Amino acid sequence: MKKLVFFIAFALVSTLSAFAQQYKVVTSVESIVPNGLGRSRIINALEDKDYKEFTSIQTEEDNTRNKSKRDEIRVKNFAETKLLNFYNIGGIRFQNIAANDALITSMINDMIAEGWILEHVISAVESEGGKGDGQGIFITRYIFKKG
């Protein structure tokens, strides 16, 4: 009987904790623009948005689009941590990469100290598209979980 009560209590607590999970995304953007002309940052939104407010459901009967304005979607409260660009006038700068790694590590350690768990890391690159493009970023999304 005690085992049954314990099992039911454990199952109930497990079920409740599954609903209490919270996620947070922090993004780093590192410039890969030649000559160090880009901007590199860690971006952390300090306000929540409900995606449902900016979502419309398209059906055959109702194809009304969501009429949200950009300023309604835009997050105005966010933390912006300066990072160094991968390149400077002399080319790739390994000290800058090491400095960015130190700052990103500090951010991750701080989030973990606040009770967050680093759940996933996703990276992507948009590199320079040829002569005259001058564009390029290395973006990483850190997905944290709490609860």
N, CA, C and O atoms as a GROMACS GRO file, in nm:
protein
  588
    1MET      N    1   0.082  -0.120   0.000
    1MET     CA    2   0.000   0.000   0.000
    1MET      C    3   0.087   0.127   0.000
    1MET      O    4   0.059   0.223  -0.071
    2LYS      N    5   0.193   0.123   0.083
    2LYS     CA    6   0.282   0.239   0.089
    2LYS      C    7   0.348   0.263  -0.046
    2LYS      O    8   0.365   0.378  -0.089
    3LYS      N    9   0.384   0.155  -0.113
    3LYS     CA   10   0.446   0.168  -0.245
    3LYS      C   11   0.349   0.230  -0.345
    3LYS      O   12   0.389   0.312  -0.428
    4LEU      N   13   0.224   0.192  -0.338
    4LEU     CA   14   0.124   0.247  -0.428
    4LEU      C   15   0.104   0.396  -0.404
    4LEU      O   16   0.098   0.474  -0.499
    5VAL      N   17   0.095   0.436  -0.278
    5VAL     CA   18   0.079   0.579  -0.244
    5VAL      C   19   0.202   0.657  -0.291
    5VAL      O   20   0.189   0.765  -0.348
    6PHE      N   21   0.322   0.602  -0.266
    6PHE     CA   22   0.444   0.667  -0.311
    6PHE      C   23   0.446   0.681  -0.463
    6PHE      O   24   0.481   0.788  -0.514
    7PHE      N   25   0.409   0.576  -0.535
    7PHE     CA   26   0.408   0.580  -0.681
    7PHE      C   27   0.310   0.685  -0.733
    7PHE      O   28   0.342   0.759  -0.826
    8ILE      N   29   0.191   0.691  -0.675
    8ILE     CA   30   0.091   0.790  -0.718
    8ILE      C   31   0.141   0.932  -0.690
    8ILE      O   32   0.125   1.021  -0.773
    9ALA      N   33   0.201   0.953  -0.571
    9ALA     CA   34   0.254   1.086  -0.538
    9ALA      C   35   0.367   1.124  -0.633
    9ALA      O   36   0.374   1.238  -0.679
   10PHE      N   37   0.454   1.029  -0.664
   10PHE     CA   38   0.564   1.055  -0.756
   10PHE      C   39   0.512   1.090  -0.895
   10PHE      O   40   0.562   1.183  -0.959
   11ALA      N   41   0.413   1.016  -0.941
   11ALA     CA   42   0.355   1.042  -1.073
   11ALA      C   43   0.289   1.179  -1.077
   11ALA      O   44   0.300   1.250  -1.177
   12LEU      N   45   0.221   1.216  -0.970
   12LEU     CA   46   0.155   1.347  -0.964
   12LEU      C   47   0.257   1.461  -0.967
   12LEU      O   48   0.240   1.558  -1.040
   13VAL      N   49   0.363   1.448  -0.887
   13VAL     CA   50   0.468   1.551  -0.884
   13VAL      C   51   0.535   1.561  -1.021
   13VAL      O   52   0.562   1.671  -1.068
   14SER      N   53   0.562   1.447  -1.084
   14SER     CA   54   0.625   1.447  -1.217
   14SER      C   55   0.537   1.516  -1.320
   14SER      O   56   0.586   1.591  -1.404
   15THR      N   57   0.408   1.491  -1.312
   15THR     CA   58   0.314   1.553  -1.406
   15THR      C   59   0.308   1.704  -1.384
   15THR      O   60   0.308   1.780  -1.481
   16LEU      N   61   0.303   1.747  -1.259
   16LEU     CA   62   0.296   1.890  -1.230
   16LEU      C   63   0.424   1.961  -1.272
   16LEU      O   64   0.418   2.072  -1.324
   17SER      N   65   0.538   1.899  -1.250
   17SER     CA   66   0.664   1.964  -1.286
   17SER      C   67   0.678   1.977  -1.437
   17SER      O   68   0.745   2.069  -1.484
   18ALA      N   69   0.617   1.888  -1.514
   18ALA     CA   70   0.623   1.897  -1.659
   18ALA      C   71   0.552   2.023  -1.707
   18ALA      O   72   0.593   2.083  -1.807
   19PHE      N   73   0.447   2.064  -1.638
   19PHE     CA   74   0.374   2.184  -1.677
   19PHE      C   75   0.443   2.311  -1.631
   19PHE      O   76   0.415   2.419  -1.682
   20ALA      N   77   0.533   2.300  -1.534
   20ALA     CA   78   0.597   2.417  -1.477
   20ALA      C   79   0.725   2.455  -1.551
   20ALA      O   80   0.796   2.546  -1.508
   21GLN      N   81   0.756   2.387  -1.660
   21GLN     CA   82   0.880   2.418  -1.731
   21GLN      C   83   0.868   2.551  -1.804
   21GLN      O   84   0.763   2.589  -1.855
   22GLN      N   85   0.980   2.619  -1.808
   22GLN     CA   86   0.988   2.749  -1.873
   22GLN      C   87   1.113   2.747  -1.961
   22GLN      O   88   1.214   2.689  -1.924
   23TYR      N   89   1.104   2.810  -2.077
   23TYR     CA   90   1.217   2.817  -2.169
   23TYR      C   91   1.257   2.961  -2.194
   23TYR      O   92   1.175   3.053  -2.187
   24LYS      N   93   1.385   2.980  -2.224
   24LYS     CA   94   1.437   3.113  -2.256
   24LYS      C   95   1.541   3.096  -2.366
   24LYS      O   96   1.623   3.005  -2.363
   25VAL      N   97   1.536   3.186  -2.463
   25VAL     CA   98   1.632   3.184  -2.574
   25VAL      C   99   1.720   3.308  -2.562
   25VAL      O  100   1.671   3.420  -2.549
   26VAL      N  101   1.850   3.286  -2.567
   26VAL     CA  102   1.948   3.394  -2.571
   26VAL      C  103   2.026   3.374  -2.700
   26VAL      O  104   2.063   3.262  -2.733
   27THR      N  105   2.052   3.483  -2.772
   27THR     CA  106   2.116   3.474  -2.904
   27THR      C  107   2.247   3.551  -2.906
   27THR      O  108   2.255   3.663  -2.857
   28SER      N  109   2.349   3.489  -2.963
   28SER     CA  110   2.472   3.564  -2.991
   28SER      C  111   2.484   3.580  -3.142
   28SER      O  112   2.459   3.488  -3.219
   29VAL      N  113   2.522   3.700  -3.182
   29VAL     CA  114   2.544   3.732  -3.323
   29VAL      C  115   2.686   3.782  -3.333
   29VAL      O  116   2.723   3.883  -3.272
   30GLU      N  117   2.768   3.710  -3.411
   30GLU     CA  118   2.908   3.747  -3.426
   30GLU      C  119   2.935   3.780  -3.572
   30GLU      O  120   2.907   3.700  -3.662
   31SER      N  121   2.990   3.896  -3.594
   31SER     CA  122   3.012   3.944  -3.729
   31SER      C  123   3.127   3.871  -3.796
   31SER      O  124   3.233   3.850  -3.737
   32ILE      N  125   3.104   3.832  -3.921
   32ILE     CA  126   3.212   3.778  -4.004
   32ILE      C  127   3.229   3.867  -4.127
   32ILE      O  128   3.263   3.821  -4.236
   33VAL      N  129   3.205   3.996  -4.106
   33VAL     CA  130   3.224   4.094  -4.212
   33VAL      C  131   3.372   4.130  -4.218
   33VAL      O  132   3.433   4.156  -4.114
   34PRO      N  133   3.432   4.131  -4.335
   34PRO     CA  134   3.574   4.165  -4.347
   34PRO      C  135   3.606   4.303  -4.291
   34PRO      O  136   3.521   4.392  -4.288
   35ASN      N  137   3.730   4.320  -4.246
   35ASN     CA  138   3.784   4.446  -4.196
   35ASN      C  139   3.723   4.491  -4.064
   35ASN      O  140   3.740   4.606  -4.025
   36GLY      N  141   3.652   4.403  -3.996
   36GLY     CA  142   3.598   4.437  -3.865
   36GLY      C  143   3.488   4.541  -3.866
   36GLY      O  144   3.468   4.610  -3.766
   37LEU      N  145   3.416   4.553  -3.976
   37LEU     CA  146   3.314   4.656  -3.989
   37LEU      C  147   3.179   4.619  -3.929
   37LEU      O  148   3.092   4.705  -3.914
   38GLY      N  149   3.160   4.491  -3.894
   38GLY     CA  150   3.030   4.446  -3.844
   38GLY      C  151   3.011   4.477  -3.696
   38GLY      O  152   3.096   4.539  -3.632
   39ARG      N  153   2.897   4.430  -3.643
   39ARG     CA  154   2.868   4.443  -3.500
   39ARG      C  155   2.839   4.304  -3.445
   39ARG      O  156   2.773   4.223  -3.510
   40SER      N  157   2.888   4.278  -3.324
   40SER     CA  158   2.869   4.148  -3.260
   40SER      C  159   2.811   4.170  -3.121
   40SER      O  160   2.856   4.257  -3.047
   41ARG      N  161   2.708   4.090  -3.086
   41ARG     CA  162   2.640   4.109  -2.958
   41ARG      C  163   2.581   3.978  -2.907
   41ARG      O  164   2.557   3.885  -2.983
   42ILE      N  165   2.558   3.974  -2.774
   42ILE     CA  166   2.470   3.876  -2.712
   42ILE      C  167   2.341   3.951  -2.684
   42ILE      O  168   2.343   4.059  -2.625
   43ILE      N  169   2.227   3.895  -2.727
   43ILE     CA  170   2.096   3.960  -2.710
   43ILE      C  171   2.010   3.872  -2.620
   43ILE      O  172   1.994   3.752  -2.644
   44ASN      N  173   1.954   3.935  -2.516
   44ASN     CA  174   1.871   3.864  -2.419
   44ASN      C  175   1.745   3.947  -2.394
   44ASN      O  176   1.752   4.052  -2.330
   45ALA      N  177   1.631   3.900  -2.444
   45ALA     CA  178   1.504   3.973  -2.425
   45ALA      C  179   1.468   3.976  -2.277
   45ALA      O  180   1.477   3.874  -2.208
   46LEU      N  181   1.428   4.093  -2.228
   46LEU     CA  182   1.390   4.110  -2.088
   46LEU      C  183   1.240   4.121  -2.070
   46LEU      O  184   1.191   4.151  -1.961
   47GLU      N  185   1.167   4.098  -2.176
   47GLU     CA  186   1.021   4.099  -2.168
   47GLU      C  187   0.967   3.981  -2.247
   47GLU      O  188   1.032   3.930  -2.339
   48ASP      N  189   0.848   3.939  -2.210
   48ASP     CA  190   0.785   3.826  -2.278
   48ASP      C  191   0.687   3.876  -2.383
   48ASP      O  192   0.627   3.982  -2.370
   49LYS      N  193   0.673   3.799  -2.486
   49LYS     CA  194   0.572   3.824  -2.590
   49LYS      C  195   0.492   3.696  -2.608
   49LYS      O  196   0.547   3.586  -2.599
   50ASP      N  197   0.363   3.710  -2.634
   50ASP     CA  198   0.279   3.595  -2.662
   50ASP      C  199   0.263   3.585  -2.813
   50ASP      O  200   0.198   3.669  -2.875
   51TYR      N  201   0.321   3.481  -2.871
   51TYR     CA  202   0.318   3.466  -3.017
   51TYR      C  203   0.176   3.462  -3.071
   51TYR      O  204   0.152   3.498  -3.187
   52LYS      N  205   0.080   3.419  -2.989
   52LYS     CA  206  -0.059   3.406  -3.034
   52LYS      C  207  -0.118   3.541  -3.073
   52LYS      O  208  -0.206   3.548  -3.158
   53GLU      N  209  -0.069   3.648  -3.010
   53GLU     CA  210  -0.119   3.782  -3.044
   53GLU      C  211  -0.082   3.823  -3.186
   53GLU      O  212  -0.145   3.911  -3.244
   54PHE      N  213   0.020   3.759  -3.241
   54PHE     CA  214   0.072   3.798  -3.372
   54PHE      C  215   0.055   3.687  -3.474
   54PHE      O  216   0.122   3.685  -3.578
   55THR      N  217  -0.035   3.595  -3.446
   55THR     CA  218  -0.058   3.478  -3.531
   55THR      C  219  -0.200   3.480  -3.584
   55THR      O  220  -0.294   3.511  -3.511
   56SER      N  221  -0.216   3.448  -3.711
   56SER     CA  222  -0.349   3.430  -3.768
   56SER      C  223  -0.356   3.289  -3.825
   56SER      O  224  -0.256   3.232  -3.869
   57ILE      N  225  -0.474   3.234  -3.823
   57ILE     CA  226  -0.498   3.101  -3.879
   57ILE      C  227  -0.564   3.119  -4.015
   57ILE      O  228  -0.671   3.180  -4.026
   58GLN      N  229  -0.501   3.066  -4.116
   58GLN     CA  230  -0.553   3.078  -4.252
   58GLN      C  231  -0.635   2.954  -4.285
   58GLN      O  232  -0.586   2.842  -4.273
   59THR      N  233  -0.756   2.973  -4.326
   59THR     CA  234  -0.841   2.862  -4.371
   59THR      C  235  -0.904   2.901  -4.504
   59THR      O  236  -0.894   3.015  -4.548
   60GLU      N  237  -0.967   2.805  -4.565
   60GLU     CA  238  -1.034   2.833  -4.692
   60GLU      C  239  -1.147   2.933  -4.672
   60GLU      O  240  -1.173   3.017  -4.758
   61GLU      N  241  -1.214   2.923  -4.557
   61GLU     CA  242  -1.328   3.012  -4.530
   61GLU      C  243  -1.283   3.150  -4.478
   61GLU      O  244  -1.348   3.251  -4.503
   62ASP      N  245  -1.171   3.151  -4.406
   62ASP     CA  246  -1.125   3.276  -4.345
   62ASP      C  247  -0.976   3.291  -4.370
   62ASP      O  248  -0.895   3.222  -4.307
   63ASN      N  249  -0.939   3.381  -4.460
   63ASN     CA  250  -0.798   3.404  -4.487
   63ASN      C  251  -0.754   3.542  -4.440
   63ASN      O  252  -0.669   3.606  -4.502
   64THR      N  253  -0.814   3.588  -4.331
   64THR     CA  254  -0.781   3.718  -4.275
   64THR      C  255  -0.639   3.714  -4.218
   64THR      O  256  -0.606   3.628  -4.137
   65ARG      N  257  -0.557   3.807  -4.261
   65ARG     CA  258  -0.419   3.814  -4.214
   65ARG      C  259  -0.411   3.888  -4.082
   65ARG      O  260  -0.496   3.972  -4.050
   66ASN      N  261  -0.308   3.857  -4.006
   66ASN     CA  262  -0.281   3.928  -3.882
   66ASN      C  263  -0.231   4.068  -3.918
   66ASN      O  264  -0.139   4.082  -3.998
   67LYS      N  265  -0.290   4.169  -3.859
   67LYS     CA  266  -0.258   4.307  -3.894
   67LYS      C  267  -0.167   4.374  -3.791
   67LYS      O  268  -0.166   4.496  -3.780
   68SER      N  269  -0.090   4.295  -3.715
   68SER     CA  270   0.000   4.350  -3.614
   68SER      C  271   0.102   4.443  -3.679
   68SER      O  272   0.150   4.419  -3.789
   69LYS      N  273   0.133   4.550  -3.607
   69LYS     CA  274   0.235   4.643  -3.653
   69LYS      C  275   0.370   4.602  -3.596
   69LYS      O  276   0.378   4.541  -3.489
   70ARG      N  277   0.475   4.635  -3.669
   70ARG     CA  278   0.610   4.598  -3.626
   70ARG      C  279   0.643   4.648  -3.487
   70ARG      O  280   0.706   4.576  -3.409
   71ASP      N  281   0.601   4.770  -3.454
   71ASP     CA  282   0.634   4.823  -3.321
   71ASP      C  283   0.561   4.750  -3.210
   71ASP      O  284   0.604   4.755  -3.094
   72GLU      N  285   0.451   4.681  -3.241
   72GLU     CA  286   0.382   4.598  -3.141
   72GLU      C  287   0.459   4.469  -3.115
   72GLU      O  288   0.459   4.418  -3.003
   73ILE      N  289   0.525   4.418  -3.216
   73ILE     CA  290   0.600   4.293  -3.205
   73ILE      C  291   0.738   4.318  -3.144
   73ILE      O  292   0.788   4.236  -3.068
   74ARG      N  293   0.797   4.431  -3.177
   74ARG     CA  294   0.933   4.462  -3.136
   74ARG      C  295   0.949   4.459  -2.984
   74ARG      O  296   0.863   4.510  -2.911
   75VAL      N  297   1.058   4.400  -2.937
   75VAL     CA  298   1.092   4.399  -2.795
   75VAL      C  299   1.183   4.519  -2.769
   75VAL      O  300   1.289   4.533  -2.830
   76LYS      N  301   1.140   4.605  -2.677
   76LYS     CA  302   1.216   4.726  -2.648
   76LYS      C  303   1.304   4.712  -2.524
   76LYS      O  304   1.394   4.792  -2.502
   77ASN      N  305   1.278   4.610  -2.443
   77ASN     CA  306   1.354   4.587  -2.321
   77ASN      C  307   1.439   4.461  -2.340
   77ASN      O  308   1.387   4.350  -2.334
   78PHE      N  309   1.568   4.480  -2.362
   78PHE     CA  310   1.657   4.366  -2.380
   78PHE      C  311   1.796   4.404  -2.334
   78PHE      O  312   1.835   4.521  -2.334
   79ALA      N  313   1.872   4.302  -2.295
   79ALA     CA  314   2.012   4.321  -2.259
   79ALA      C  315   2.096   4.297  -2.383
   79ALA      O  316   2.073   4.202  -2.458
   80GLU      N  317   2.192   4.384  -2.404
   80GLU     CA  318   2.280   4.375  -2.520
   80GLU      C  319   2.424   4.376  -2.470
   80GLU      O  320   2.472   4.477  -2.418
   81THR      N  321   2.492   4.263  -2.484
   81THR     CA  322   2.631   4.252  -2.440
   81THR      C  323   2.721   4.260  -2.563
   81THR      O  324   2.706   4.184  -2.658
   82LYS      N  325   2.814   4.353  -2.560
   82LYS     CA  326   2.902   4.371  -2.674
   82LYS      C  327   3.001   4.255  -2.684
   82LYS      O  328   3.062   4.214  -2.586
   83LEU      N  329   3.014   4.205  -2.805
   83LEU     CA  330   3.116   4.105  -2.839
   83LEU      C  331   3.210   4.167  -2.940
   83LEU      O  332   3.182   4.273  -2.996
   84LEU      N  333   3.321   4.101  -2.963
   84LEU     CA  334   3.417   4.148  -3.062
   84LEU      C  335   3.392   4.079  -3.196
   84LEU      O  336   3.343   3.966  -3.199
   85ASN      N  337   3.424   4.146  -3.304
   85ASN     CA  338   3.408   4.088  -3.438
   85ASN      C  339   3.517   3.984  -3.463
   85ASN      O  340   3.627   3.994  -3.409
   86PHE      N  341   3.486   3.886  -3.545
   86PHE     CA  342   3.584   3.783  -3.578
   86PHE      C  343   3.703   3.839  -3.656
   86PHE      O  344   3.815   3.790  -3.644
   87TYR      N  345   3.677   3.943  -3.736
   87TYR     CA  346   3.782   3.999  -3.820
   87TYR      C  347   3.817   4.140  -3.775
   87TYR      O  348   3.733   4.213  -3.722
   88ASN      N  349   3.942   4.177  -3.798
   88ASN     CA  350   3.981   4.317  -3.789
   88ASN      C  351   4.049   4.352  -3.921
   88ASN      O  352   4.042   4.274  -4.017
   89ILE      N  353   4.112   4.464  -3.927
   89ILE     CA  354   4.171   4.510  -4.054
   89ILE      C  355   4.278   4.412  -4.105
   89ILE      O  356   4.303   4.405  -4.225
   90GLY      N  357   4.341   4.337  -4.014
   90GLY     CA  358   4.446   4.243  -4.053
   90GLY      C  359   4.396   4.104  -4.084
   90GLY      O  360   4.475   4.018  -4.122
   91GLY      N  361   4.267   4.079  -4.070
   91GLY     CA  362   4.212   3.946  -4.097
   91GLY      C  363   4.147   3.887  -3.973
   91GLY      O  364   4.105   3.961  -3.883
   92ILE      N  365   4.140   3.755  -3.968
   92ILE     CA  366   4.076   3.689  -3.853
   92ILE      C  367   4.158   3.716  -3.727
   92ILE      O  368   4.281   3.712  -3.729
   93ARG      N  369   4.088   3.744  -3.619
   93ARG     CA  370   4.152   3.782  -3.492
   93ARG      C  371   4.115   3.678  -3.386
   93ARG      O  372   4.005   3.681  -3.332
   94PHE      N  373   4.207   3.586  -3.357
   94PHE     CA  374   4.180   3.477  -3.265
   94PHE      C  375   4.160   3.526  -3.122
   94PHE      O  376   4.085   3.464  -3.046
   95GLN      N  377   4.224   3.635  -3.084
   95GLN     CA  378   4.201   3.693  -2.950
   95GLN      C  379   4.055   3.736  -2.935
   95GLN      O  380   3.998   3.722  -2.827
   96ASN      N  381   3.996   3.787  -3.040
   96ASN     CA  382   3.856   3.827  -3.036
   96ASN      C  383   3.766   3.706  -3.014
   96ASN      O  384   3.669   3.713  -2.938
   97ILE      N  385   3.797   3.595  -3.080
   97ILE     CA  386   3.718   3.473  -3.064
   97ILE      C  387   3.730   3.424  -2.920
   97ILE      O  388   3.630   3.386  -2.859
   98ALA      N  389   3.852   3.426  -2.864
   98ALA     CA  390   3.873   3.383  -2.725
   98ALA      C  391   3.798   3.475  -2.629
   98ALA      O  392   3.741   3.429  -2.530
   99ALA      N  393   3.798   3.606  -2.656
   99ALA     CA  394   3.726   3.700  -2.571
   99ALA      C  395   3.576   3.673  -2.576
   99ALA      O  396   3.509   3.675  -2.473
  100ASN      N  397   3.523   3.649  -2.696
  100ASN     CA  398   3.380   3.617  -2.710
  100ASN      C  399   3.346   3.488  -2.635
  100ASN      O  400   3.242   3.479  -2.569
  101ASP      N  401   3.434   3.387  -2.646
  101ASP     CA  402   3.410   3.262  -2.574
  101ASP      C  403   3.404   3.287  -2.423
  101ASP      O  404   3.320   3.229  -2.355
  102ALA      N  405   3.492   3.372  -2.373
  102ALA     CA  406   3.492   3.402  -2.229
  102ALA      C  407   3.363   3.472  -2.188
  102ALA      O  408   3.306   3.439  -2.084
  103LEU      N  409   3.315   3.567  -2.268
  103LEU     CA  410   3.191   3.638  -2.236
  103LEU      C  411   3.069   3.545  -2.245
  103LEU      O  412   2.981   3.551  -2.160
  104ILE      N  413   3.064   3.462  -2.348
  104ILE     CA  414   2.952   3.370  -2.364
  104ILE      C  415   2.953   3.267  -2.250
  104ILE      O  416   2.848   3.233  -2.197
  105THR      N  417   3.071   3.218  -2.213
  105THR     CA  418   3.082   3.125  -2.100
  105THR      C  419   3.033   3.190  -1.972
  105THR      O  420   2.962   3.127  -1.894
  106SER      N  421   3.069   3.315  -1.951
  106SER     CA  422   3.024   3.389  -1.833
  106SER      C  423   2.871   3.400  -1.831
  106SER      O  424   2.808   3.381  -1.727
  107MET      N  425   2.812   3.430  -1.946
  107MET     CA  426   2.666   3.440  -1.956
  107MET      C  427   2.601   3.305  -1.926
  107MET      O  428   2.503   3.300  -1.851
  108ILE      N  429   2.654   3.197  -1.983
  108ILE     CA  430   2.598   3.064  -1.959
  108ILE      C  431   2.609   3.028  -1.811
  108ILE      O  432   2.513   2.980  -1.751
  109ASN      N  433   2.725   3.052  -1.751
  109ASN     CA  434   2.744   3.021  -1.609
  109ASN      C  435   2.650   3.102  -1.522
  109ASN      O  436   2.599   3.050  -1.422
  110ASP      N  437   2.625   3.228  -1.557
  110ASP     CA  438   2.532   3.313  -1.482
  110ASP      C  439   2.390   3.258  -1.492
  110ASP      O  440   2.317   3.254  -1.393
  111MET      N  441   2.350   3.218  -1.612
  111MET     CA  442   2.216   3.162  -1.631
  111MET      C  443   2.200   3.032  -1.550
  111MET      O  444   2.096   3.010  -1.489
  112ILE      N  445   2.303   2.949  -1.549
  112ILE     CA  446   2.298   2.825  -1.472
  112ILE      C  447   2.288   2.856  -1.322
  112ILE      O  448   2.215   2.789  -1.250
  113ALA      N  449   2.362   2.957  -1.276
  113ALA     CA  450   2.355   2.997  -1.136
  113ALA      C  451   2.214   3.047  -1.099
  113ALA      O  452   2.173   3.037  -0.984
  114GLU      N  453   2.141   3.100  -1.197
  114GLU     CA  454   2.004   3.145  -1.175
  114GLU      C  455   1.902   3.031  -1.185
  114GLU      O  456   1.782   3.054  -1.175
  115GLY      N  457   1.950   2.908  -1.205
  115GLY     CA  458   1.861   2.793  -1.208
  115GLY      C  459   1.822   2.746  -1.347
  115GLY      O  460   1.741   2.654  -1.359
  116TRP      N  461   1.877   2.806  -1.452
  116TRP     CA  462   1.848   2.763  -1.588
  116TRP      C  463   1.938   2.645  -1.625
  116TRP      O  464   2.049   2.633  -1.573
  117ILE      N  465   1.891   2.561  -1.713
  117ILE     CA  466   1.968   2.448  -1.766
  117ILE      C  467   1.984   2.473  -1.916
  117ILE      O  468   1.886   2.499  -1.986
  118LEU      N  469   2.107   2.463  -1.965
  118LEU     CA  470   2.131   2.478  -2.109
  118LEU      C  471   2.080   2.354  -2.179
  118LEU      O  472   2.140   2.246  -2.168
  119GLU      N  473   1.970   2.368  -2.250
  119GLU     CA  474   1.900   2.254  -2.311
  119GLU      C  475   1.950   2.224  -2.452
  119GLU      O  476   1.974   2.109  -2.486
  120HIS      N  477   1.965   2.329  -2.535
  120HIS     CA  478   2.007   2.312  -2.675
  120HIS      C  479   2.091   2.432  -2.718
  120HIS      O  480   2.076   2.542  -2.665
  121VAL      N  481   2.179   2.408  -2.814
  121VAL     CA  482   2.255   2.515  -2.878
  121VAL      C  483   2.242   2.494  -3.028
  121VAL      O  484   2.267   2.384  -3.079
  122ILE      N  485   2.202   2.600  -3.098
  122ILE     CA  486   2.180   2.591  -3.242
  122ILE      C  487   2.260   2.704  -3.308
  122ILE      O  488   2.250   2.820  -3.267
  123SER      N  489   2.338   2.670  -3.410
  123SER     CA  490   2.420   2.770  -3.478
  123SER      C  491   2.389   2.774  -3.626
  123SER      O  492   2.344   2.675  -3.685
  124ALA      N  493   2.415   2.889  -3.686
  124ALA     CA  494   2.398   2.905  -3.830
  124ALA      C  495   2.492   3.015  -3.878
  124ALA      O  496   2.534   3.101  -3.801
  125VAL      N  497   2.525   3.010  -4.005
  125VAL     CA  498   2.614   3.109  -4.065
  125VAL      C  499   2.548   3.164  -4.190
  125VAL      O  500   2.494   3.089  -4.271
  126GLU      N  501   2.555   3.295  -4.206
  126GLU     CA  502   2.521   3.359  -4.332
  126GLU      C  503   2.649   3.429  -4.374
  126GLU      O  504   2.683   3.535  -4.322
  127SER      N  505   2.719   3.368  -4.465
  127SER     CA  506   2.850   3.421  -4.503
  127SER      C  507   2.839   3.517  -4.619
  127SER      O  508   2.735   3.532  -4.683
  128GLU      N  509   2.949   3.582  -4.643
  128GLU     CA  510   2.954   3.680  -4.751
  128GLU      C  511   2.914   3.615  -4.882
  128GLU      O  512   2.958   3.504  -4.914
  129GLY      N  513   2.829   3.684  -4.959
  129GLY     CA  514   2.774   3.628  -5.083
  129GLY      C  515   2.852   3.664  -5.207
  129GLY      O  516   2.799   3.654  -5.318
  130GLY      N  517   2.976   3.704  -5.193
  130GLY     CA  518   3.054   3.734  -5.312
  130GLY      C  519   3.102   3.877  -5.313
  130GLY      O  520   3.082   3.952  -5.217
  131LYS      N  521   3.166   3.914  -5.420
  131LYS     CA  522   3.227   4.045  -5.434
  131LYS      C  523   3.124   4.156  -5.412
  131LYS      O  524   3.018   4.159  -5.475
  132GLY      N  525   3.157   4.246  -5.321
  132GLY     CA  526   3.070   4.360  -5.296
  132GLY      C  527   2.960   4.334  -5.194
  132GLY      O  528   2.891   4.429  -5.155
  133ASP      N  529   2.940   4.209  -5.149
  133ASP     CA  530   2.834   4.180  -5.052
  133ASP      C  531   2.868   4.242  -4.918
  133ASP      O  532   2.790   4.321  -4.865
  134GLY      N  533   2.982   4.206  -4.862
  134GLY     CA  534   3.026   4.264  -4.735
  134GLY      C  535   2.938   4.229  -4.617
  134GLY      O  536   2.942   4.298  -4.515
  135GLN      N  537   2.859   4.125  -4.628
  135GLN     CA  538   2.769   4.085  -4.520
  135GLN      C  539   2.810   3.948  -4.469
  135GLN      O  540   2.868   3.868  -4.542
  136GLY      N  541   2.780   3.922  -4.342
  136GLY     CA  542   2.804   3.789  -4.288
  136GLY      C  543   2.789   3.788  -4.137
  136GLY      O  544   2.842   3.876  -4.068
  137ILE      N  545   2.718   3.689  -4.086
  137ILE     CA  546   2.705   3.673  -3.941
  137ILE      C  547   2.714   3.526  -3.905
  137ILE      O  548   2.682   3.438  -3.985
  138PHE      N  549   2.757   3.502  -3.784
  138PHE     CA  550   2.756   3.371  -3.723
  138PHE      C  551   2.661   3.386  -3.605
  138PHE      O  552   2.691   3.458  -3.510
  139ILE      N  553   2.547   3.318  -3.610
  139ILE     CA  554   2.443   3.334  -3.508
  139ILE      C  555   2.430   3.204  -3.430
  139ILE      O  556   2.431   3.095  -3.487
  140THR      N  557   2.417   3.216  -3.299
  140THR     CA  558   2.400   3.101  -3.212
  140THR      C  559   2.284   3.128  -3.118
  140THR      O  560   2.278   3.234  -3.055
  141ARG      N  561   2.194   3.034  -3.109
  141ARG     CA  562   2.082   3.044  -3.015
  141ARG      C  563   2.105   2.945  -2.902
  141ARG      O  564   2.124   2.826  -2.926
  142TYR      N  565   2.102   2.995  -2.780
  142TYR     CA  566   2.117   2.913  -2.660
  142TYR      C  567   1.978   2.900  -2.600
  142TYR      O  568   1.918   3.000  -2.560
  143ILE      N  569   1.928   2.778  -2.592
  143ILE     CA  570   1.794   2.755  -2.538
  143ILE      C  571   1.808   2.696  -2.399
  143ILE      O  572   1.862   2.587  -2.380
  144PHE      N  573   1.759   2.772  -2.302
  144PHE     CA  574   1.766   2.733  -2.161
  144PHE      C  575   1.630   2.686  -2.114
  144PHE      O  576   1.526   2.729  -2.164
  145LYS      N  577   1.632   2.596  -2.014
  145LYS     CA  578   1.509   2.544  -1.955
  145LYS      C  579   1.518   2.559  -1.803
  145LYS      O  580   1.625   2.543  -1.744
  146LYS      N  581   1.406   2.588  -1.743
  146LYS     CA  582   1.397   2.597  -1.597
  146LYS      C  583   1.269   2.527  -1.554
  146LYS      O  584   1.166   2.535  -1.621
  147GLY      N  585   1.278   2.459  -1.442
  147GLY     CA  586   1.156   2.398  -1.387
  147GLY      C  587   1.154   2.252  -1.382
  147GLY      O  588   1.055   2.194  -1.337
   0.00000   0.00000   0.00000
